[in-house]
């Protein structure tokens, strides 16, 4: 199975993001973290988690100062 399209549960998604499961639940409730449901279970694709990280990564202050 392609690992980028692997379905992750809440705990696995939280581990990849380095946050608590409750934080994943909050991001889902706010509509900020892409997800899908299988029955009553919330699932995430590894690709969506990776894209979330890329889109929410901020440059370091050092990079900001040299860019200015």
mmCIF file of the N, C-alpha and C atoms, coordinates in Angstrom:
data_MODEL
# 
_entry.id   MODEL 
# 
loop_
_atom_site.group_PDB 
_atom_site.id 
_atom_site.type_symbol 
_atom_site.label_atom_id 
_atom_site.label_alt_id 
_atom_site.label_comp_id 
_atom_site.label_asym_id 
_atom_site.label_entity_id 
_atom_site.label_seq_id 
_atom_site.pdbx_PDB_ins_code 
_atom_site.Cartn_x 
_atom_site.Cartn_y 
_atom_site.Cartn_z 
_atom_site.occupancy 
_atom_site.B_iso_or_equiv 
_atom_site.pdbx_formal_charge 
_atom_site.auth_seq_id 
_atom_site.auth_comp_id 
_atom_site.auth_asym_id 
_atom_site.auth_atom_id 
_atom_site.pdbx_PDB_model_num 
ATOM 1   N N  . UNK A 1 1  ? 0.843   -1.189 0.000  1.00 0.00 ? 1  UNK A N  1 
ATOM 2   C CA . UNK A 1 1  ? 0.000   0.000  0.000  1.00 0.00 ? 1  UNK A CA 1 
ATOM 3   C C  . UNK A 1 1  ? 0.885   1.248  0.000  1.00 0.00 ? 1  UNK A C  1 
ATOM 4   N N  . UNK A 1 2  ? 0.515   2.237  -0.787 1.00 0.00 ? 2  UNK A N  1 
ATOM 5   C CA . UNK A 1 2  ? 1.226   3.506  -0.851 1.00 0.00 ? 2  UNK A CA 1 
ATOM 6   C C  . UNK A 1 2  ? 1.112   4.198  0.504  1.00 0.00 ? 2  UNK A C  1 
ATOM 7   N N  . UNK A 1 3  ? 2.251   4.522  1.135  1.00 0.00 ? 3  UNK A N  1 
ATOM 8   C CA . UNK A 1 3  ? 2.212   5.091  2.483  1.00 0.00 ? 3  UNK A CA 1 
ATOM 9   C C  . UNK A 1 3  ? 1.585   6.475  2.525  1.00 0.00 ? 3  UNK A C  1 
ATOM 10  N N  . UNK A 1 4  ? 1.646   7.244  1.434  1.00 0.00 ? 4  UNK A N  1 
ATOM 11  C CA . UNK A 1 4  ? 1.027   8.572  1.420  1.00 0.00 ? 4  UNK A CA 1 
ATOM 12  C C  . UNK A 1 4  ? -0.498  8.493  1.417  1.00 0.00 ? 4  UNK A C  1 
ATOM 13  N N  . UNK A 1 5  ? -1.063  7.360  0.975  1.00 0.00 ? 5  UNK A N  1 
ATOM 14  C CA . UNK A 1 5  ? -2.510  7.209  0.944  1.00 0.00 ? 5  UNK A CA 1 
ATOM 15  C C  . UNK A 1 5  ? -3.018  6.283  2.043  1.00 0.00 ? 5  UNK A C  1 
ATOM 16  N N  . UNK A 1 6  ? -2.141  5.937  2.963  1.00 0.00 ? 6  UNK A N  1 
ATOM 17  C CA . UNK A 1 6  ? -2.505  5.084  4.088  1.00 0.00 ? 6  UNK A CA 1 
ATOM 18  C C  . UNK A 1 6  ? -3.454  5.839  5.016  1.00 0.00 ? 6  UNK A C  1 
ATOM 19  N N  . UNK A 1 7  ? -4.486  5.170  5.494  1.00 0.00 ? 7  UNK A N  1 
ATOM 20  C CA . UNK A 1 7  ? -5.428  5.786  6.421  1.00 0.00 ? 7  UNK A CA 1 
ATOM 21  C C  . UNK A 1 7  ? -4.866  5.709  7.830  1.00 0.00 ? 7  UNK A C  1 
ATOM 22  N N  . UNK A 1 8  ? -4.802  6.867  8.479  1.00 0.00 ? 8  UNK A N  1 
ATOM 23  C CA . UNK A 1 8  ? -4.304  6.961  9.852  1.00 0.00 ? 8  UNK A CA 1 
ATOM 24  C C  . UNK A 1 8  ? -5.458  7.236  10.799 1.00 0.00 ? 8  UNK A C  1 
ATOM 25  N N  . UNK A 1 9  ? -5.394  6.672  12.004 1.00 0.00 ? 9  UNK A N  1 
ATOM 26  C CA . UNK A 1 9  ? -6.399  7.009  13.006 1.00 0.00 ? 9  UNK A CA 1 
ATOM 27  C C  . UNK A 1 9  ? -5.954  8.271  13.758 1.00 0.00 ? 9  UNK A C  1 
ATOM 28  N N  . UNK A 1 10 ? -6.754  8.708  14.712 1.00 0.00 ? 10 UNK A N  1 
ATOM 29  C CA . UNK A 1 10 ? -6.470  9.943  15.443 1.00 0.00 ? 10 UNK A CA 1 
ATOM 30  C C  . UNK A 1 10 ? -5.130  9.881  16.179 1.00 0.00 ? 10 UNK A C  1 
ATOM 31  N N  . UNK A 1 11 ? -4.853  8.763  16.797 1.00 0.00 ? 11 UNK A N  1 
ATOM 32  C CA . UNK A 1 11 ? -3.606  8.613  17.560 1.00 0.00 ? 11 UNK A CA 1 
ATOM 33  C C  . UNK A 1 11 ? -2.390  8.651  16.634 1.00 0.00 ? 11 UNK A C  1 
ATOM 34  N N  . UNK A 1 12 ? -2.476  7.979  15.487 1.00 0.00 ? 12 UNK A N  1 
ATOM 35  C CA . UNK A 1 12 ? -1.377  7.980  14.525 1.00 0.00 ? 12 UNK A CA 1 
ATOM 36  C C  . UNK A 1 12 ? -1.159  9.377  13.931 1.00 0.00 ? 12 UNK A C  1 
ATOM 37  N N  . UNK A 1 13 ? -2.255  10.071 13.630 1.00 0.00 ? 13 UNK A N  1 
ATOM 38  C CA . UNK A 1 13 ? -2.151  11.437 13.101 1.00 0.00 ? 13 UNK A CA 1 
ATOM 39  C C  . UNK A 1 13 ? -1.508  12.353 14.138 1.00 0.00 ? 13 UNK A C  1 
ATOM 40  N N  . UNK A 1 14 ? -1.913  12.210 15.386 1.00 0.00 ? 14 UNK A N  1 
ATOM 41  C CA . UNK A 1 14 ? -1.341  13.025 16.457 1.00 0.00 ? 14 UNK A CA 1 
ATOM 42  C C  . UNK A 1 14 ? 0.155   12.762 16.597 1.00 0.00 ? 14 UNK A C  1 
ATOM 43  N N  . UNK A 1 15 ? 0.556   11.503 16.494 1.00 0.00 ? 15 UNK A N  1 
ATOM 44  C CA . UNK A 1 15 ? 1.979   11.153 16.598 1.00 0.00 ? 15 UNK A CA 1 
ATOM 45  C C  . UNK A 1 15 ? 2.773   11.789 15.461 1.00 0.00 ? 15 UNK A C  1 
ATOM 46  N N  . UNK A 1 16 ? 2.240   11.773 14.253 1.00 0.00 ? 16 UNK A N  1 
ATOM 47  C CA . UNK A 1 16 ? 2.949   12.377 13.109 1.00 0.00 ? 16 UNK A CA 1 
ATOM 48  C C  . UNK A 1 16 ? 3.060   13.885 13.254 1.00 0.00 ? 16 UNK A C  1 
ATOM 49  N N  . UNK A 1 17 ? 2.043   14.488 13.868 1.00 0.00 ? 17 UNK A N  1 
ATOM 50  C CA . UNK A 1 17 ? 2.056   15.937 14.072 1.00 0.00 ? 17 UNK A CA 1 
ATOM 51  C C  . UNK A 1 17 ? 2.829   16.335 15.326 1.00 0.00 ? 17 UNK A C  1 
ATOM 52  N N  . UNK A 1 18 ? 3.059   15.386 16.221 1.00 0.00 ? 18 UNK A N  1 
ATOM 53  C CA . UNK A 1 18 ? 3.764   15.684 17.463 1.00 0.00 ? 18 UNK A CA 1 
ATOM 54  C C  . UNK A 1 18 ? 2.897   16.426 18.454 1.00 0.00 ? 18 UNK A C  1 
ATOM 55  N N  . UNK A 1 19 ? 1.590   16.124 18.435 1.00 0.00 ? 19 UNK A N  1 
ATOM 56  C CA . UNK A 1 19 ? 0.639   16.780 19.339 1.00 0.00 ? 19 UNK A CA 1 
ATOM 57  C C  . UNK A 1 19 ? -0.213  15.724 20.036 1.00 0.00 ? 19 UNK A C  1 
ATOM 58  N N  . UNK A 1 20 ? -1.008  16.162 20.982 1.00 0.00 ? 20 UNK A N  1 
ATOM 59  C CA . UNK A 1 20 ? -1.922  15.267 21.676 1.00 0.00 ? 20 UNK A CA 1 
ATOM 60  C C  . UNK A 1 20 ? -3.151  14.978 20.806 1.00 0.00 ? 20 UNK A C  1 
ATOM 61  N N  . UNK A 1 21 ? -3.804  13.870 21.074 1.00 0.00 ? 21 UNK A N  1 
ATOM 62  C CA . UNK A 1 21 ? -5.011  13.493 20.326 1.00 0.00 ? 21 UNK A CA 1 
ATOM 63  C C  . UNK A 1 21 ? -6.084  14.577 20.463 1.00 0.00 ? 21 UNK A C  1 
ATOM 64  N N  . UNK A 1 22 ? -6.177  15.187 21.632 1.00 0.00 ? 22 UNK A N  1 
ATOM 65  C CA . UNK A 1 22 ? -7.182  16.239 21.828 1.00 0.00 ? 22 UNK A CA 1 
ATOM 66  C C  . UNK A 1 22 ? -6.920  17.423 20.888 1.00 0.00 ? 22 UNK A C  1 
ATOM 67  N N  . UNK A 1 23 ? -5.667  17.698 20.567 1.00 0.00 ? 23 UNK A N  1 
ATOM 68  C CA . UNK A 1 23 ? -5.343  18.767 19.616 1.00 0.00 ? 23 UNK A CA 1 
ATOM 69  C C  . UNK A 1 23 ? -5.819  18.399 18.218 1.00 0.00 ? 23 UNK A C  1 
ATOM 70  N N  . UNK A 1 24 ? -5.648  17.152 17.835 1.00 0.00 ? 24 UNK A N  1 
ATOM 71  C CA . UNK A 1 24 ? -6.163  16.674 16.549 1.00 0.00 ? 24 UNK A CA 1 
ATOM 72  C C  . UNK A 1 24 ? -7.683  16.849 16.522 1.00 0.00 ? 24 UNK A C  1 
ATOM 73  N N  . UNK A 1 25 ? -8.350  16.477 17.608 1.00 0.00 ? 25 UNK A N  1 
ATOM 74  C CA . UNK A 1 25 ? -9.807  16.625 17.687 1.00 0.00 ? 25 UNK A CA 1 
ATOM 75  C C  . UNK A 1 25 ? -10.221 18.091 17.525 1.00 0.00 ? 25 UNK A C  1 
ATOM 76  N N  . UNK A 1 26 ? -9.475  18.993 18.130 1.00 0.00 ? 26 UNK A N  1 
ATOM 77  C CA . UNK A 1 26 ? -9.791  20.431 18.015 1.00 0.00 ? 26 UNK A CA 1 
ATOM 78  C C  . UNK A 1 26 ? -9.599  20.921 16.579 1.00 0.00 ? 26 UNK A C  1 
ATOM 79  N N  . UNK A 1 27 ? -8.512  20.491 15.945 1.00 0.00 ? 27 UNK A N  1 
ATOM 80  C CA . UNK A 1 27 ? -8.260  20.894 14.556 1.00 0.00 ? 27 UNK A CA 1 
ATOM 81  C C  . UNK A 1 27 ? -9.341  20.368 13.623 1.00 0.00 ? 27 UNK A C  1 
ATOM 82  N N  . UNK A 1 28 ? -9.818  19.158 13.868 1.00 0.00 ? 28 UNK A N  1 
ATOM 83  C CA . UNK A 1 28 ? -10.912 18.582 13.078 1.00 0.00 ? 28 UNK A CA 1 
ATOM 84  C C  . UNK A 1 28 ? -12.191 19.387 13.308 1.00 0.00 ? 28 UNK A C  1 
ATOM 85  N N  . UNK A 1 29 ? -12.494 19.689 14.570 1.00 0.00 ? 29 UNK A N  1 
ATOM 86  C CA . UNK A 1 29 ? -13.718 20.430 14.900 1.00 0.00 ? 29 UNK A CA 1 
ATOM 87  C C  . UNK A 1 29 ? -13.720 21.821 14.270 1.00 0.00 ? 29 UNK A C  1 
ATOM 88  N N  . UNK A 1 30 ? -12.532 22.451 14.174 1.00 0.00 ? 30 UNK A N  1 
ATOM 89  C CA . UNK A 1 30 ? -12.427 23.780 13.572 1.00 0.00 ? 30 UNK A CA 1 
ATOM 90  C C  . UNK A 1 30 ? -12.355 23.719 12.050 1.00 0.00 ? 30 UNK A C  1 
ATOM 91  N N  . UNK A 1 31 ? -12.298 22.501 11.490 1.00 0.00 ? 31 UNK A N  1 
ATOM 92  C CA . UNK A 1 31 ? -12.241 22.349 10.041 1.00 0.00 ? 31 UNK A CA 1 
ATOM 93  C C  . UNK A 1 31 ? -10.874 22.646 9.462  1.00 0.00 ? 31 UNK A C  1 
ATOM 94  N N  . UNK A 1 32 ? -9.830  22.617 10.283 1.00 0.00 ? 32 UNK A N  1 
ATOM 95  C CA . UNK A 1 32 ? -8.486  22.947 9.830  1.00 0.00 ? 32 UNK A CA 1 
ATOM 96  C C  . UNK A 1 32 ? -7.676  21.740 9.369  1.00 0.00 ? 32 UNK A C  1 
ATOM 97  N N  . UNK A 1 33 ? -8.074  20.562 9.791  1.00 0.00 ? 33 UNK A N  1 
ATOM 98  C CA . UNK A 1 33 ? -7.321  19.350 9.450  1.00 0.00 ? 33 UNK A CA 1 
ATOM 99  C C  . UNK A 1 33 ? -8.197  18.446 8.584  1.00 0.00 ? 33 UNK A C  1 
ATOM 100 N N  . UNK A 1 34 ? -7.796  18.219 7.319  1.00 0.00 ? 34 UNK A N  1 
ATOM 101 C CA . UNK A 1 34 ? -8.591  17.362 6.425  1.00 0.00 ? 34 UNK A CA 1 
ATOM 102 C C  . UNK A 1 34 ? -8.727  15.951 7.002  1.00 0.00 ? 34 UNK A C  1 
ATOM 103 N N  . UNK A 1 35 ? -9.910  15.394 6.859  1.00 0.00 ? 35 UNK A N  1 
ATOM 104 C CA . UNK A 1 35 ? -10.171 14.055 7.381  1.00 0.00 ? 35 UNK A CA 1 
ATOM 105 C C  . UNK A 1 35 ? -11.347 13.440 6.630  1.00 0.00 ? 35 UNK A C  1 
ATOM 106 N N  . UNK A 1 36 ? -11.582 12.164 6.879  1.00 0.00 ? 36 UNK A N  1 
ATOM 107 C CA . UNK A 1 36 ? -12.766 11.493 6.354  1.00 0.00 ? 36 UNK A CA 1 
ATOM 108 C C  . UNK A 1 36 ? -13.231 10.497 7.404  1.00 0.00 ? 36 UNK A C  1 
ATOM 109 N N  . UNK A 1 37 ? -14.441 10.030 7.243  1.00 0.00 ? 37 UNK A N  1 
ATOM 110 C CA . UNK A 1 37 ? -14.994 9.086  8.204  1.00 0.00 ? 37 UNK A CA 1 
ATOM 111 C C  . UNK A 1 37 ? -15.210 7.723  7.563  1.00 0.00 ? 37 UNK A C  1 
ATOM 112 N N  . UNK A 1 38 ? -14.937 6.706  8.350  1.00 0.00 ? 38 UNK A N  1 
ATOM 113 C CA . UNK A 1 38 ? -15.265 5.330  8.002  1.00 0.00 ? 38 UNK A CA 1 
ATOM 114 C C  . UNK A 1 38 ? -16.194 4.882  9.120  1.00 0.00 ? 38 UNK A C  1 
ATOM 115 N N  . UNK A 1 39 ? -17.486 4.870  8.812  1.00 0.00 ? 39 UNK A N  1 
ATOM 116 C CA . UNK A 1 39 ? -18.464 4.649  9.874  1.00 0.00 ? 39 UNK A CA 1 
ATOM 117 C C  . UNK A 1 39 ? -18.413 5.838  10.821 1.00 0.00 ? 39 UNK A C  1 
ATOM 118 N N  . UNK A 1 40 ? -18.174 5.581  12.098 1.00 0.00 ? 40 UNK A N  1 
ATOM 119 C CA . UNK A 1 40 ? -18.054 6.652  13.080 1.00 0.00 ? 40 UNK A CA 1 
ATOM 120 C C  . UNK A 1 40 ? -16.599 7.028  13.358 1.00 0.00 ? 40 UNK A C  1 
ATOM 121 N N  . UNK A 1 41 ? -15.673 6.338  12.726 1.00 0.00 ? 41 UNK A N  1 
ATOM 122 C CA . UNK A 1 41 ? -14.247 6.557  12.975 1.00 0.00 ? 41 UNK A CA 1 
ATOM 123 C C  . UNK A 1 41 ? -13.689 7.629  12.048 1.00 0.00 ? 41 UNK A C  1 
ATOM 124 N N  . UNK A 1 42 ? -12.922 8.545  12.613 1.00 0.00 ? 42 UNK A N  1 
ATOM 125 C CA . UNK A 1 42 ? -12.261 9.587  11.841 1.00 0.00 ? 42 UNK A CA 1 
ATOM 126 C C  . UNK A 1 42 ? -10.913 9.056  11.370 1.00 0.00 ? 42 UNK A C  1 
ATOM 127 N N  . UNK A 1 43 ? -10.611 9.283  10.103 1.00 0.00 ? 43 UNK A N  1 
ATOM 128 C CA . UNK A 1 43 ? -9.350  8.840  9.515  1.00 0.00 ? 43 UNK A CA 1 
ATOM 129 C C  . UNK A 1 43 ? -8.712  10.000 8.753  1.00 0.00 ? 43 UNK A C  1 
ATOM 130 N N  . UNK A 1 44 ? -7.405  9.900  8.577  1.00 0.00 ? 44 UNK A N  1 
ATOM 131 C CA . UNK A 1 44 ? -6.614  10.913 7.891  1.00 0.00 ? 44 UNK A CA 1 
ATOM 132 C C  . UNK A 1 44 ? -5.697  10.210 6.908  1.00 0.00 ? 44 UNK A C  1 
ATOM 133 N N  . UNK A 1 45 ? -5.388  10.857 5.787  1.00 0.00 ? 45 UNK A N  1 
ATOM 134 C CA . UNK A 1 45 ? -4.374  10.283 4.904  1.00 0.00 ? 45 UNK A CA 1 
ATOM 135 C C  . UNK A 1 45 ? -3.024  10.845 5.329  1.00 0.00 ? 45 UNK A C  1 
ATOM 136 N N  . UNK A 1 46 ? -1.982  10.050 5.139  1.00 0.00 ? 46 UNK A N  1 
ATOM 137 C CA . UNK A 1 46 ? -0.631  10.494 5.456  1.00 0.00 ? 46 UNK A CA 1 
ATOM 138 C C  . UNK A 1 46 ? -0.286  11.725 4.619  1.00 0.00 ? 46 UNK A C  1 
ATOM 139 N N  . UNK A 1 47 ? -0.767  11.751 3.390  1.00 0.00 ? 47 UNK A N  1 
ATOM 140 C CA . UNK A 1 47 ? -0.515  12.890 2.504  1.00 0.00 ? 47 UNK A CA 1 
ATOM 141 C C  . UNK A 1 47 ? -1.147  14.169 3.064  1.00 0.00 ? 47 UNK A C  1 
ATOM 142 N N  . UNK A 1 48 ? -2.382  14.093 3.551  1.00 0.00 ? 48 UNK A N  1 
ATOM 143 C CA . UNK A 1 48 ? -3.034  15.263 4.136  1.00 0.00 ? 48 UNK A CA 1 
ATOM 144 C C  . UNK A 1 48 ? -2.282  15.765 5.367  1.00 0.00 ? 48 UNK A C  1 
ATOM 145 N N  . UNK A 1 49 ? -1.776  14.842 6.175  1.00 0.00 ? 49 UNK A N  1 
ATOM 146 C CA . UNK A 1 49 ? -1.011  15.240 7.360  1.00 0.00 ? 49 UNK A CA 1 
ATOM 147 C C  . UNK A 1 49 ? 0.286   15.928 6.926  1.00 0.00 ? 49 UNK A C  1 
ATOM 148 N N  . UNK A 1 50 ? 0.962   15.367 5.944  1.00 0.00 ? 50 UNK A N  1 
ATOM 149 C CA . UNK A 1 50 ? 2.204   15.971 5.436  1.00 0.00 ? 50 UNK A CA 1 
ATOM 150 C C  . UNK A 1 50 ? 1.947   17.363 4.864  1.00 0.00 ? 50 UNK A C  1 
ATOM 151 N N  . UNK A 1 51 ? 0.873   17.519 4.100  1.00 0.00 ? 51 UNK A N  1 
ATOM 152 C CA . UNK A 1 51 ? 0.535   18.824 3.524  1.00 0.00 ? 51 UNK A CA 1 
ATOM 153 C C  . UNK A 1 51 ? 0.159   19.830 4.606  1.00 0.00 ? 51 UNK A C  1 
ATOM 154 N N  . UNK A 1 52 ? -0.527  19.372 5.642  1.00 0.00 ? 52 UNK A N  1 
ATOM 155 C CA . UNK A 1 52 ? -0.882  20.240 6.764  1.00 0.00 ? 52 UNK A CA 1 
ATOM 156 C C  . UNK A 1 52 ? 0.399   20.784 7.403  1.00 0.00 ? 52 UNK A C  1 
ATOM 157 N N  . UNK A 1 53 ? 1.382   19.919 7.602  1.00 0.00 ? 53 UNK A N  1 
ATOM 158 C CA . UNK A 1 53 ? 2.644   20.343 8.208  1.00 0.00 ? 53 UNK A CA 1 
ATOM 159 C C  . UNK A 1 53 ? 3.342   21.376 7.320  1.00 0.00 ? 53 UNK A C  1 
ATOM 160 N N  . UNK A 1 54 ? 3.404   21.112 6.022  1.00 0.00 ? 54 UNK A N  1 
ATOM 161 C CA . UNK A 1 54 ? 4.059   22.042 5.098  1.00 0.00 ? 54 UNK A CA 1 
ATOM 162 C C  . UNK A 1 54 ? 3.367   23.400 5.111  1.00 0.00 ? 54 UNK A C  1 
ATOM 163 N N  . UNK A 1 55 ? 2.048   23.412 5.070  1.00 0.00 ? 55 UNK A N  1 
ATOM 164 C CA . UNK A 1 55 ? 1.301   24.670 5.010  1.00 0.00 ? 55 UNK A CA 1 
ATOM 165 C C  . UNK A 1 55 ? 1.298   25.429 6.330  1.00 0.00 ? 55 UNK A C  1 
ATOM 166 N N  . UNK A 1 56 ? 1.622   24.769 7.422  1.00 0.00 ? 56 UNK A N  1 
ATOM 167 C CA . UNK A 1 56 ? 1.616   25.435 8.722  1.00 0.00 ? 56 UNK A CA 1 
ATOM 168 C C  . UNK A 1 56 ? 3.017   25.617 9.299  1.00 0.00 ? 56 UNK A C  1 
ATOM 169 N N  . UNK A 1 57 ? 4.032   25.391 8.477  1.00 0.00 ? 57 UNK A N  1 
ATOM 170 C CA . UNK A 1 57 ? 5.407   25.605 8.915  1.00 0.00 ? 57 UNK A CA 1 
ATOM 171 C C  . UNK A 1 57 ? 5.782   27.052 8.636  1.00 0.00 ? 57 UNK A C  1 
ATOM 172 N N  . UNK A 1 58 ? 6.282   27.702 9.669  1.00 0.00 ? 58 UNK A N  1 
ATOM 173 C CA . UNK A 1 58 ? 6.702   29.099 9.525  1.00 0.00 ? 58 UNK A CA 1 
ATOM 174 C C  . UNK A 1 58 ? 8.225   29.155 9.445  1.00 0.00 ? 58 UNK A C  1 
ATOM 175 N N  . UNK A 1 59 ? 8.756   30.126 8.698  1.00 0.00 ? 59 UNK A N  1 
ATOM 176 C CA . UNK A 1 59 ? 10.210  30.251 8.636  1.00 0.00 ? 59 UNK A CA 1 
ATOM 177 C C  . UNK A 1 59 ? 10.768  30.703 9.987  1.00 0.00 ? 59 UNK A C  1 
ATOM 178 N N  . UNK A 1 60 ? 12.012  30.331 10.261 1.00 0.00 ? 60 UNK A N  1 
ATOM 179 C CA . UNK A 1 60 ? 12.672  30.756 11.493 1.00 0.00 ? 60 UNK A CA 1 
ATOM 180 C C  . UNK A 1 60 ? 12.909  32.259 11.449 1.00 0.00 ? 60 UNK A C  1 
ATOM 181 N N  . UNK A 1 61 ? 13.028  32.874 12.596 1.00 0.00 ? 61 UNK A N  1 
ATOM 182 C CA . UNK A 1 61 ? 13.258  34.326 12.652 1.00 0.00 ? 61 UNK A CA 1 
ATOM 183 C C  . UNK A 1 61 ? 14.527  34.722 11.920 1.00 0.00 ? 61 UNK A C  1 
ATOM 184 N N  . UNK A 1 62 ? 15.540  33.888 11.962 1.00 0.00 ? 62 UNK A N  1 
ATOM 185 C CA . UNK A 1 62 ? 16.798  34.174 11.269 1.00 0.00 ? 62 UNK A CA 1 
ATOM 186 C C  . UNK A 1 62 ? 16.533  34.328 9.765  1.00 0.00 ? 62 UNK A C  1 
ATOM 187 N N  . UNK A 1 63 ? 15.702  33.440 9.220  1.00 0.00 ? 63 UNK A N  1 
ATOM 188 C CA . UNK A 1 63 ? 15.361  33.518 7.799  1.00 0.00 ? 63 UNK A CA 1 
ATOM 189 C C  . UNK A 1 63 ? 14.599  34.801 7.495  1.00 0.00 ? 63 UNK A C  1 
ATOM 190 N N  . UNK A 1 64 ? 13.740  35.226 8.405  1.00 0.00 ? 64 UNK A N  1 
ATOM 191 C CA . UNK A 1 64 ? 12.969  36.447 8.205  1.00 0.00 ? 64 UNK A CA 1 
ATOM 192 C C  . UNK A 1 64 ? 13.876  37.669 8.194  1.00 0.00 ? 64 UNK A C  1 
ATOM 193 N N  . UNK A 1 65 ? 14.850  37.694 9.076  1.00 0.00 ? 65 UNK A N  1 
ATOM 194 C CA . UNK A 1 65 ? 15.738  38.850 9.175  1.00 0.00 ? 65 UNK A CA 1 
ATOM 195 C C  . UNK A 1 65 ? 16.653  38.965 7.949  1.00 0.00 ? 65 UNK A C  1 
ATOM 196 N N  . UNK A 1 66 ? 17.132  37.849 7.438  1.00 0.00 ? 66 UNK A N  1 
ATOM 197 C CA . UNK A 1 66 ? 17.993  37.907 6.261  1.00 0.00 ? 66 UNK A CA 1 
ATOM 198 C C  . UNK A 1 66 ? 17.213  38.229 4.999  1.00 0.00 ? 66 UNK A C  1 
ATOM 199 N N  . UNK A 1 67 ? 15.928  37.908 4.977  1.00 0.00 ? 67 UNK A N  1 
ATOM 200 C CA . UNK A 1 67 ? 15.101  38.190 3.811  1.00 0.00 ? 67 UNK A CA 1 
ATOM 201 C C  . UNK A 1 67 ? 14.751  39.674 3.733  1.00 0.00 ? 67 UNK A C  1 
ATOM 202 N N  . UNK A 1 68 ? 14.751  40.365 4.868  1.00 0.00 ? 68 UNK A N  1 
ATOM 203 C CA . UNK A 1 68 ? 14.334  41.767 4.902  1.00 0.00 ? 68 UNK A CA 1 
ATOM 204 C C  . UNK A 1 68 ? 15.406  42.734 4.466  1.00 0.00 ? 68 UNK A C  1 
# 
